[in-house]
Amino acid sequence: MSDEEVGYSIQVRRQIWESLVSMLRVYAHAASLNGKEYVVTGSEEAAEVKYQDSVLNLHFDSATGEAGWRITQPEREEWGVFRIEEDGTLNFPAGPKPLDTAAIDWIEQLVHCSSHPLGIS
């Protein structure tokens, strides 16, 4: 791969990352309409969504596309990895997901973790 192709790949991945953070903001805002407050922050390499005692942290490396997520709460923690592809797909160990599906899933996980702090359904 030429330097120009590598630079293009990095730029595309950064744009996809920014879109992912934007989608997290949109879905967190939509969930907030039910009276539940979410706080979303994001940068070029990290994002955070806070909801009650739960926090979703995401990190991203634009050079490789490698990324990870972690949901923490006082008595429990979940985490995983994924990769941002140039086509906009997020590849997880269980398979690919579109950006919007991943964002919705993470917001739902935050709600579930906060509703069931010990994993009890």
N, C-alpha and C positions, 0 to 999 in steps of 0.2 A: 504494500500500500504506500502510495506517495505521501509526502508531507501535506500536500494539498487535500488529499482524500482523508487523511487523519484529522486535519483541521475541520473539514466539513463534517465528519462523523461527530466530533466533539460539539460543534455548533448545533447540530440537529439534536443530539442528546440533551443539551442544555435547554433547548426550546421545549422538548418533550417534558423535561423536569419542571420547567416553569408552568406548563399546561397542567401537570399533575398537581402542583401546589395550588393553582387556581381552582381546579376541580375540588380539591379538599376544602377550599374556602367556600365555594358555592354550596356543596353538600352540607358543610357544617352550618352555614347560614340557614339553609332550608330546615335543618334539624332544630336550629335555635328558635324557629317560628313556633315550636311547641312549648316554648318557655324554658328550654334547656340551653344554657349559655356555653358556647364553644369559643375558644380563643385560638386563632391560627396565626402562626408566624412562619416566615420562610426566607431563605437566602439561596445563594447559588449552590450550596452543598448540603443544606440541612433544612428540615421543616419540622414544626411541632404543632400538635393539636392538643389542647387541654380541654377536658370535660370533667367536671366535678373532681374526684380524686384520681382520675385516670389521665395518662399522658401518652400520646402517640408521637414517637420520634422517628424521623426518616433521615437517612444520610445517603449521599450520592457522589460518585466519582465520575466526572464527565469524560475523563480520559479513557476509562475502561467500560463505562456503562454499569459497573457493579454498584449495587445499592442494598440497603437493609432497612428494616423497620423493627421497632420495639414498642410494645405497649406495656407501661408500668403502672402499677397501683400499689397501695400500701402493703398488700399481702400476696401479690401475684405478679408474674411477668411472662409475657409471650414475645417471641421475636422470630424473624425470618429474613431471608435474603431474596433478592430479585435482580434482574438485569434490565436496563432500559435499552431497547433495540432502536435502530434508526427508523424502523417502520411505525414507531409509536406503540409497539407492544411492550408490555411488561412481562418478562418471563420469570415465573416462579418455579420452584422445584416441582410443584404439582401440575404445571403447564402454564400457557400464556393467558393473560387477561388484558382486556382493553383498559385504557386509563380510567374511564368513568366507573367501570365495574370495580376496579381496585379501590378507588376513592370511596365509593359507597360501602364496600366491604369493611374498610378500616373505620369509617364513622360508625357503622353498625357494631363492630367489635368493641369500640369505646363504650357505646351504650350498654352492650351486653356485659362487659367487664364491670362497669359501674353498678349495673343492676344486680349482678351476682358476684360480689367480690371474691368469693372463695371457689368460684366455678360451679356453684350449685344452681341448677336450673329448676 
